[in-house]
């Protein structure tokens, strides 16, 4: 027990950043602990917001759900850029070239800011039209436009928070990324009820207060990351000169990012279509679906911590010329993730009703949320392998393979299947949920099959 505690504390401190030698199990643990805690904090953003927003009413929850479904397009770009930056930084660290890694981070910051402005401004300008196109009722559009506009205005904070976290994870300094999410979420937890309900001297902003609190929290997290990246004692240091545009590095970054962005854009676009389909069944169904997704994110994002750990190990070990060690790391991380999600799946399947009841007491909302959670939990074992192996491809810089797999599973299978089950066969909302579970299972099978072929070991970034 004493040894475990020492190892756990070492993971929190981030005392080790290079994982190209030594015990693979130790490396997975040291990387996974802060990454899991980071993902828990990130998921709390969603859970805390919906917990307080649900106190306003189903319409407010539906506003958040419709906005978030479109905002996933911004998240897709953020995660794609983060994937590319993490792959390049981890490869440079594996090559024992920290100065070039710092230069890569500087270029990633420049690209992130430009992309955030390009994506955020249209959302700010056309916020009302976005809610209307997503099927929002006239009253929902009238009350929720301010929330949507504010969330899109926060695009720079959203994208930078993801990109800088990816850079830190790629360098092996996952503990700093973890602390930045702790700080961001702490601010959000405190300010959410303050701005939503108008506590103390602050005005009551309703659902708009959620957007203000979330934006402030993310901004504080980004400022902490920038501080950590510019201090001299950090494992990864960014200098002012690194912010000078370097076409070669930017070109390389964008080449990898295009695949990563496309990969998540495909997945998020499918969620937009699914949310639009769910909205045809009414606001209460959208609210139940939104609550279920937020709850499920809370369980799956910690698993992404293990997947991100595998990605870092793949990148660093490929940079060090050790592809076999990289592959072994992936299989061990996937096994750990499978055991974790299997246990979580059983617990949530049995206790779904009690968990949903904490967020909403409306019978129809609870019914839909419980139904969604239980169907998704059936596919948790497959989810575990799918997310780790997909991230392993990304860690190697092979973002093209997961992109192609996503096209097949999400656009060629998931969306047509959802429409067929929900409308043609008249399964209703459950048809959408079963389509998601089925496509995610097929994704895992395809990813494992392609990964075993080993082409990812020869990718250069």
C-alpha positions in Angstrom: 0.0 0.0 0.0 2.9 2.4 0.8 4.4 1.7 -2.6 1.1 2.4 -4.3 0.7 5.7 -2.4 4.2 6.8 -3.4 3.5 5.9 -7.0 0.2 7.8 -7.0 1.8 10.9 -5.5 4.6 10.7 -8.1 1.9 10.6 -10.8 0.2 13.7 -9.4 3.5 15.6 -9.1 4.5 14.6 -12.7 8.0 13.8 -11.6 8.6 11.7 -14.7 8.0 12.9 -18.3 10.0 10.5 -20.5 8.5 7.0 -20.8 10.7 5.3 -23.4 12.3 2.9 -20.9 11.5 1.1 -17.7 8.3 -0.7 -16.7 5.4 -0.3 -19.1 2.9 -0.9 -16.4 4.5 1.9 -14.3 4.5 4.2 -17.3 0.8 3.6 -18.0 0.0 4.3 -14.3 2.0 7.5 -14.1 0.4 8.9 -17.2 -3.1 7.5 -16.7 -3.6 8.9 -13.1 -3.3 12.6 -14.0 -5.0 12.0 -17.4 -8.0 10.3 -15.8 -8.3 13.0 -13.2 -8.0 15.6 -16.0 -10.8 13.9 -17.9 -12.9 13.7 -14.7 -12.6 17.4 -14.3 -13.4 18.0 -18.0 -16.6 15.9 -17.7 -17.6 17.8 -14.5 -17.9 20.9 -16.7 -20.8 19.2 -18.5 -22.3 17.6 -15.4 -22.2 20.7 -13.2 -23.7 22.9 -15.9 -26.6 20.5 -16.6 -27.2 19.9 -12.9 -27.8 23.6 -12.2 -29.5 24.3 -15.6 -32.0 21.5 -15.0 -33.2 23.5 -12.0 -34.5 26.1 -14.4 -36.6 23.7 -16.5 -36.6 21.3 -19.5 -36.5 24.2 -22.0 -33.2 25.4 -20.6 -31.8 21.9 -20.7 -32.9 21.6 -24.3 -31.2 24.9 -25.1 -27.9 23.6 -23.8 -28.4 20.3 -25.7 -29.1 21.9 -29.0 -26.2 24.4 -28.6 -23.8 21.7 -27.5 -24.7 19.5 -30.5 -23.6 22.2 -32.9 -20.7 23.2 -30.7 -19.3 19.7 -31.1 -18.0 21.0 -34.5 -15.8 23.4 -32.5 -14.8 20.6 -30.2 -13.9 18.5 -33.2 -11.4 21.0 -34.5 -10.0 21.6 -31.0 -9.5 17.9 -30.4 -8.1 17.4 -33.9 -5.5 20.2 -33.4 -4.8 18.8 -29.9 -4.2 15.3 -31.4 -1.8 16.6 -34.0 0.1 18.7 -31.4 0.3 15.9 -29.0 1.6 13.5 -31.6 4.3 15.9 -32.8 5.4 16.9 -29.3 5.6 13.3 -28.0 7.7 12.3 -31.0 10.1 15.2 -30.4 10.4 14.2 -26.7 11.0 10.6 -27.7 13.8 11.9 -30.0 15.3 13.9 -27.0 14.6 17.2 -28.7 12.7 19.4 -26.2 13.6 22.6 -27.9 11.9 21.5 -31.1 8.9 20.4 -29.0 8.6 23.9 -27.6 8.7 25.4 -31.0 5.9 23.0 -32.1 3.7 24.2 -29.1 4.3 27.9 -30.2 3.0 27.2 -33.7 0.1 25.2 -32.3 -1.0 28.3 -30.3 -0.9 30.5 -33.4 -3.0 28.0 -35.4 -5.5 27.5 -32.5 -6.2 31.3 -32.1 -6.8 31.8 -35.8 -9.1 28.7 -36.1 -11.0 29.8 -33.0 -11.8 33.1 -34.5 -12.9 31.6 -37.8 -15.3 29.1 -36.1 -16.5 31.3 -33.2 -17.6 34.5 -35.1 -20.2 32.8 -37.3 -21.7 31.2 -34.2 -21.9 34.6 -32.4 -23.5 36.2 -35.5 -26.0 33.5 -36.3 -26.8 32.1 -32.9 -30.6 32.6 -33.3 -30.6 30.9 -36.7 -28.6 28.0 -35.3 -31.2 27.2 -32.6 -34.0 27.6 -35.1 -32.4 25.2 -37.6 -31.8 22.6 -34.9 -35.6 22.5 -34.2 -35.9 24.8 -31.2 -39.3 26.1 -30.5 -39.9 29.9 -30.9 -39.8 30.4 -27.1 -36.6 28.3 -26.8 -35.0 30.4 -29.5 -36.0 33.6 -27.8 -34.7 32.6 -24.4 -31.6 30.7 -25.5 -30.0 32.9 -28.1 -27.8 34.7 -25.6 -26.5 31.4 -24.2 -25.6 30.2 -27.7 -23.9 33.4 -28.6 -21.8 33.5 -25.4 -20.7 29.9 -25.8 -19.5 30.5 -29.4 -17.7 33.6 -28.3 -15.7 31.4 -25.9 -14.3 29.4 -28.8 -10.7 30.6 -28.3 -10.8 29.4 -24.6 -12.3 26.1 -25.7 -9.7 25.4 -28.4 -6.7 26.6 -26.5 -7.6 24.5 -23.4 -7.7 21.4 -25.6 -4.6 22.1 -27.6 -2.4 23.1 -24.7 -3.6 20.1 -22.7 -2.6 17.9 -25.7 0.8 19.5 -25.8 1.4 18.9 -22.1 0.2 15.3 -22.3 2.5 14.7 -25.4 5.5 16.0 -23.4 4.6 13.6 -20.6 3.7 16.4 -18.3 0.1 15.2 -17.8 0.0 16.5 -14.2 0.1 20.2 -15.4 -2.8 19.5 -17.8 -4.7 17.9 -14.9 -4.2 20.9 -12.6 -5.3 23.3 -15.3 -8.6 21.4 -15.6 -9.0 21.3 -11.8 -8.6 25.0 -11.7 -11.0 25.7 -14.6 -13.6 23.4 -13.2 -13.3 24.8 -9.7 -14.1 28.3 -11.0 -17.0 26.9 -13.0 -18.5 25.0 -10.0 -18.4 28.2 -7.9 -19.7 30.6 -10.5 -22.4 28.5 -12.1 -25.0 28.8 -9.3 -23.9 32.4 -8.6 -24.7 33.6 -12.1 -27.6 31.3 -12.9 -29.6 32.0 -9.8 -28.2 35.5 -9.0 -26.6 34.7 -5.6 -25.4 37.7 -3.5 -24.9 40.9 -5.5 -24.9 39.2 -8.9 -27.9 39.4 -11.2 -30.0 36.3 -12.0 -28.9 35.3 -15.6 -30.7 32.0 -15.9 -29.2 29.7 -18.6 -27.0 32.6 -19.7 -25.3 32.4 -16.4 -24.1 28.9 -17.2 -22.3 30.2 -20.3 -20.7 33.0 -18.4 -19.4 30.7 -15.6 -18.1 28.1 -18.1 -16.3 30.7 -20.2 -14.6 32.2 -17.2 -13.5 28.8 -15.9 -12.0 27.8 -19.2 -10.2 31.1 -19.6 -8.6 30.7 -16.1 -7.5 27.2 -17.1 -5.8 28.5 -20.3 -4.0 31.2 -18.4 -2.6 28.6 -16.0 -1.4 26.5 -18.9 0.3 29.4 -20.6 2.1 30.2 -17.3 3.2 26.6 -17.0 4.5 26.5 -20.6 6.5 29.7 -20.2 8.3 29.0 -16.9 11.9 27.9 -17.1 11.5 24.9 -14.7 8.8 23.2 -16.9 9.5 20.0 -18.8 8.2 21.8 -21.9 9.2 25.5 -22.4 7.7 27.9 -25.0 9.8 31.0 -25.8 8.6 34.2 -27.3 10.5 33.4 -30.5 8.4 30.2 -30.8 5.4 32.3 -31.6 7.0 33.6 -34.8 5.2 31.8 -37.7 7.3 29.0 -39.1 5.7 27.7 -42.4 7.4 24.3 -42.2 6.3 23.5 -38.7 2.8 24.8 -39.3 2.5 22.8 -42.5 3.5 19.6 -40.7 1.1 20.4 -37.9 -1.8 21.1 -40.2 -1.1 18.0 -42.3 -1.6 15.8 -39.2 -4.4 18.0 -37.8 -6.5 17.7 -41.0 -6.9 14.0 -40.4 -7.5 14.5 -36.6 -10.0 17.3 -37.2 -11.8 15.4 -39.9 -11.9 12.3 -37.7 -13.7 14.1 -34.9 -15.7 16.3 -37.2 -17.2 13.2 -38.8 -18.1 11.8 -35.3 -19.5 15.1 -34.1 -21.5 15.8 -37.3 -23.2 12.4 -36.8 -24.1 13.6 -33.3 -25.7 16.7 -34.8 -27.8 14.6 -37.1 -28.8 12.3 -34.3 -29.7 15.2 -32.0 -31.8 16.7 -34.8 -33.6 13.3 -35.1 -34.2 13.1 -31.4 -35.6 16.7 -31.4 -38.5 15.5 -33.6 -39.8 13.7 -30.5 -40.1 16.8 -28.4 -38.2 18.9 -25.9 -38.6 16.4 -23.0 -36.9 13.7 -25.1 -34.1 16.1 -26.0 -33.7 17.0 -22.3 -33.6 13.3 -21.3 -31.1 12.6 -24.1 -28.9 15.5 -23.1 -28.9 14.5 -19.4 -28.0 10.9 -20.3 -25.1 12.0 -22.6 -23.7 14.3 -19.9 -23.9 11.5 -17.3 -22.2 9.0 -19.8 -19.5 11.6 -20.6 -18.7 11.5 -16.9 -18.0 7.8 -17.1 -16.3 7.6 -20.5 -14.0 10.6 -20.2 -11.9 9.0 -17.5 -11.4 6.1 -20.0 -10.2 8.7 -22.5 -7.5 9.4 -19.9 -6.2 5.9 -20.3 -6.5 6.2 -24.1 -4.5 9.4 -24.1 -1.9 7.7 -21.9 -1.5 5.1 -24.6 -1.2 7.8 -27.3 1.6 9.5 -25.4 3.4 6.2 -25.0 3.0 5.4 -28.7 4.4 8.7 -29.8 7.4 8.8 -27.4 8.4 5.2 -28.1 8.1 5.5 -31.8 10.3 8.6 -31.5 12.8 6.5 -29.6 12.7 3.8 -32.2 10.8 1.2 -30.1 7.7 0.2 -32.0 7.2 -3.1 -30.1 7.2 -1.3 -26.8 4.6 1.1 -28.2 2.3 -1.7 -29.3 2.6 -3.6 -26.0 1.6 -0.3 -24.2 -1.6 -0.1 -26.2 -2.8 -3.6 -25.5 -2.1 -3.2 -21.8 -3.9 0.1 -21.6 -6.9 -1.3 -23.6 -7.2 -4.2 -21.1 -7.2 -1.9 -18.1 -9.8 0.3 -19.8 -12.0 -2.7 -20.6 -12.0 -3.9 -17.0 -12.9 -0.3 -15.8 -15.7 0.2 -18.2 -17.2 -3.2 -17.6 -17.5 -2.4 -13.9 -18.9 1.0 -14.6 -21.3 -0.3 -17.2 -22.8 -2.8 -14.7 -23.2 -0.1 -12.0 -24.9 2.4 -14.3 -27.2 -0.2 -15.9 -28.5 -1.2 -12.5 -28.6 2.3 -11.0 -29.5 4.4 -14.0 -32.9 5.6 -12.6 -31.4 6.8 -9.3 -28.6 8.7 -11.1 -31.0 10.5 -13.5 -33.3 11.4 -10.6 -30.6 13.6 -9.3 -30.9 15.8 -12.4 -34.6 15.8 -13.3 -37.8 14.5 -11.8 -40.0 14.9 -15.0 -41.3 11.3 -15.7 -40.8 11.5 -19.5 -37.3 13.0 -19.2 -36.3 10.4 -16.6 -37.7 7.6 -18.8 -35.7 8.6 -21.9 -32.5 9.3 -20.0 -32.6 5.8 -18.3 -33.3 4.1 -21.6 -30.4 5.8 -23.2 -27.9 5.0 -20.4 -28.9 1.3 -20.3 -28.6 0.8 -24.1 -25.2 2.6 -24.2 -23.9 0.5 -21.3 -24.4 -2.7 -23.3 -21.6 -1.6 -25.6 -19.1 -0.4 -23.0 -16.7 -3.4 -23.4 -16.3 -2.7 -27.1 -16.1 1.1 -26.4 -13.1 0.4 -24.2 -10.9 -1.1 -26.9 -12.2 1.2 -29.6 -11.2 4.4 -27.9 -7.7 3.2 -26.8 -6.8 1.8 -30.2 -8.1 4.8 -32.0 -6.0 7.1 -29.8 -3.0 4.9 -30.4 -3.3 5.6 -34.2 -3.5 9.3 -33.3 -0.5 9.1 -31.0 1.5 7.7 -33.9 0.4 10.6 -36.2 -1.8 8.3 -38.3 -5.0 10.3 -38.1 -6.1 9.1 -41.5 -7.0 5.6 -40.4 -9.4 6.5 -37.6 -11.0 9.1 -40.0 -11.8 6.4 -42.6 -13.1 4.1 -39.9 -15.3 6.9 -38.5 -16.7 7.6 -42.0 -17.8 3.9 -42.3 -19.2 3.5 -38.8 -20.8 6.8 -38.2 -22.0 8.1 -41.7 -22.5 4.8 -43.5 -23.9 2.8 -40.6 -24.9 4.8 -37.6 -27.0 7.6 -39.2 -28.9 5.4 -41.7 -29.5 2.8 -39.0 -30.8 5.5 -36.6 -33.3 6.8 -39.1 -34.4 3.3 -40.0 -34.9 2.1 -36.4 -36.4 5.4 -35.1 -38.7 6.3 -38.0 -39.2 3.4 -40.4 -39.5 0.7 -37.8 -41.1 3.1 -35.3 -38.7 2.3 -32.4 -38.7 6.0 -31.4 -35.8 7.5 -29.5 -34.5 3.9 -28.5 -33.8 3.3 -32.2 -31.3 6.2 -32.1 -29.7 4.8 -29.0 -29.3 1.3 -30.4 -27.8 2.7 -33.6 -25.1 4.4 -31.6 -24.3 1.3 -29.5 -24.1 -0.8 -32.7 -21.9 1.5 -34.7 -19.5 2.0 -31.8 -19.1 -1.7 -31.4 -18.3 -2.1 -35.1 -15.8 0.7 -34.8 -13.9 -1.1 -32.1 -13.8 -4.3 -34.2 -12.5 -2.5 -37.3 -9.9 -0.5 -35.3 -8.4 -3.6 -33.6 -8.2 -5.4 -37.0 -6.4 -2.5 -38.7 -4.1 -1.9 -35.7 -2.8 -5.5 -35.8 -1.6 -5.0 -39.3 1.0 -2.5 -38.0 1.2 0.1 -40.7 1.0 2.8 -38.0 4.5 2.0 -36.9 6.0 3.6 -40.1 4.2 6.9 -40.0 6.5 10.0 -39.9 5.5 13.3 -38.2 
